[in-house]
Amino acid sequence: MIEALVVSNLLLWIVVVALAATVVALTRQIGVLHERVAPAGALAARDGPAVGAPAPVFDLADLRGRPLRIGGESADGRAMLVLFVSPTCPVCRTLLPTAERLAESESARLVLASDGPAEEHFAFVREHGLERFPYVLSAELGVAHRVGRLPWAMLIDERGILRAKGLVNTREHLESLFEARERGVGSIQEYLAKPAA
């Protein structure tokens, strides 16, 4: 009986050591893959206003009735990050804190945009504490920029030039809009497709 217990205990330890070695090997392999895979960035669409061209100018009012201009030269000298959201979009909800922090760290102005019944959006603003950000309801804005899926973001520089745009599902996607602007390309995909100089 004692011999069987010792043998089973020994076999269990062998299995535990083998599993630990497998976990270490897999962890190492994931690290290697992470280094090899380039960042995807926001999924940019080719339709709508062209990146590098002036963004269409929209004179709108936010949910509180305050005037807001999207496009054109910035009155405060900052870029504008326009994030199209919906109260029913779960990814939008999780991305809001990231968009707030990123806009702050990049000294950009965050503007939230959507369409639909105002009551839903007032509740959404209250629920997520978004009162300090301009929030516009404009189907025309979404149509002009060919917003098909959410969350969608676009970065307009201080001169009113559309610098980057695309579908943004993660923090990395949002950051890629600012990275694309710094590199002078429309998207990270465009940057990666350029031949090395």
C-alpha positions in Angstrom: 0.0 0.0 0.0 2.8 2.5 0.9 4.7 1.6 -2.2 1.6 2.4 -4.4 1.2 5.7 -2.6 4.9 6.6 -3.1 4.7 5.6 -6.8 1.5 7.7 -7.4 3.0 10.6 -5.6 6.2 10.4 -7.7 4.1 10.2 -10.9 2.1 13.2 -9.8 5.2 15.2 -9.3 6.5 14.2 -12.7 3.3 15.5 -14.2 3.4 18.8 -12.3 7.0 19.4 -13.4 6.1 18.5 -17.0 3.1 20.9 -16.9 5.3 23.7 -15.4 7.9 23.2 -18.2 5.1 23.4 -20.8 3.7 26.7 -19.3 7.2 28.2 -19.3 7.7 27.2 -22.9 4.3 28.5 -24.0 4.9 31.8 -22.1 8.2 32.2 -23.9 6.6 31.5 -27.3 3.8 34.0 -26.7 6.5 36.6 -25.9 8.3 35.8 -29.2 5.0 36.1 -31.1 4.2 39.4 -29.5 7.5 40.8 -30.6 7.0 39.6 -34.2 3.4 40.8 -34.7 3.2 44.4 -35.7 0.5 46.6 -34.2 -2.7 46.5 -36.2 -4.0 50.0 -35.4 -7.4 51.3 -36.1 -9.2 49.7 -39.0 -9.2 52.6 -41.5 -11.8 52.8 -44.3 -11.1 54.3 -47.7 -14.5 55.9 -48.1 -15.5 59.2 -46.6 -13.2 62.3 -46.3 -9.6 61.5 -47.2 -6.9 61.5 -44.5 -4.7 64.5 -45.1 -7.5 66.6 -46.5 -9.5 69.3 -44.6 -12.2 67.7 -42.6 -15.7 68.8 -43.5 -16.8 71.7 -41.2 -19.9 71.1 -39.1 -21.4 73.9 -36.8 -23.4 72.0 -34.3 -24.8 72.3 -30.8 -23.9 69.8 -28.1 -26.5 68.1 -25.8 -26.5 71.2 -23.6 -27.1 73.5 -26.5 -23.5 74.9 -26.6 -22.2 75.7 -30.0 -19.5 73.3 -31.3 -17.5 73.4 -34.5 -16.1 70.1 -35.8 -13.6 70.7 -38.5 -11.9 73.9 -39.5 -9.1 75.6 -37.5 -9.1 75.0 -33.8 -10.0 78.0 -31.6 -7.8 76.6 -28.7 -4.9 75.3 -30.8 -5.5 71.7 -30.0 -6.3 68.6 -32.1 -9.8 67.1 -31.8 -10.5 63.4 -31.2 -14.0 62.7 -32.2 -15.3 59.4 -30.9 -18.6 58.1 -32.3 -20.4 56.0 -29.7 -23.8 54.6 -28.8 -25.4 53.9 -25.4 -26.1 50.4 -26.5 -22.5 49.6 -27.6 -20.6 47.6 -24.9 -17.2 48.3 -26.5 -17.9 52.0 -26.5 -18.6 51.9 -22.8 -15.3 50.2 -22.0 -13.3 52.4 -24.3 -14.5 55.7 -22.8 -12.0 55.9 -19.9 -9.2 55.1 -22.3 -10.3 57.8 -24.7 -10.5 60.4 -21.9 -6.9 59.6 -20.7 -5.5 59.5 -24.2 -7.0 62.8 -25.2 -5.7 64.3 -22.0 -2.2 62.9 -22.4 -2.1 64.0 -26.1 -3.5 67.5 -25.3 -6.4 66.8 -27.6 -10.0 67.8 -27.2 -12.3 64.8 -26.8 -15.7 65.1 -28.5 -18.3 62.4 -28.4 -20.7 62.0 -31.3 -23.8 59.9 -32.0 -27.3 60.0 -33.3 -30.7 58.9 -32.0 -33.1 59.9 -29.3 -31.6 62.6 -27.0 -33.1 61.0 -23.8 -30.9 57.9 -24.3 -27.8 60.0 -24.6 -28.6 62.2 -21.6 -28.9 59.0 -19.5 -25.6 57.6 -21.1 -23.8 60.9 -20.2 -25.1 60.8 -16.6 -24.3 57.1 -16.2 -20.7 57.5 -17.3 -19.9 61.0 -15.9 -19.3 62.5 -19.4 -20.7 65.9 -18.6 -17.4 67.7 -19.1 -17.1 66.5 -22.7 -19.0 68.0 -25.7 -21.5 65.4 -26.9 -23.2 66.0 -30.2 -26.1 64.2 -31.9 -25.8 64.5 -35.7 -26.7 61.9 -38.2 -25.2 64.2 -40.9 -21.8 64.1 -39.2 -21.8 60.3 -39.2 -23.0 60.1 -42.8 -20.4 62.6 -44.0 -17.6 60.6 -42.5 -19.1 57.2 -43.5 -19.3 55.8 -40.0 -20.6 52.3 -40.4 -19.6 50.6 -37.2 -18.9 51.7 -33.6 -16.8 52.8 -31.9 -15.4 54.9 -34.7 -12.9 57.7 -34.1 -11.2 60.4 -36.1 -8.4 62.7 -35.3 -8.6 66.3 -36.7 -5.5 68.4 -36.2 -5.5 72.0 -35.0 -5.5 73.3 -38.6 -8.7 71.3 -39.4 -6.9 68.5 -41.4 -8.2 65.0 -40.9 -5.1 63.1 -39.7 -6.4 59.6 -39.0 -9.7 57.7 -38.7 -11.0 54.2 -38.2 -12.8 51.6 -36.2 -11.3 51.5 -32.7 -12.0 48.6 -30.4 -9.0 48.8 -28.1 -6.6 51.3 -26.5 -4.0 50.4 -29.1 -6.4 51.3 -31.9 -7.0 54.7 -30.3 -3.3 55.3 -29.8 -2.7 54.3 -33.4 -4.6 57.4 -34.5 -2.0 59.7 -32.8 0.9 57.5 -33.9 -0.3 57.7 -37.5 -0.4 61.5 -37.2 3.1 61.6 -35.9 4.4 59.5 -38.7 2.5 61.5 -41.3 0.4 58.5 -42.6 -3.3 57.8 -42.7 -3.0 54.6 -40.7 -0.6 52.3 -39.1 -1.4 49.8 -41.9 -0.3 52.4 -44.4 3.0 53.0 -42.5 3.7 49.2 -42.4 3.0 48.8 -46.1 5.6 51.5 -47.0 8.9 50.1 -48.3 11.8 50.7 -46.0 13.9 53.6 -47.0 
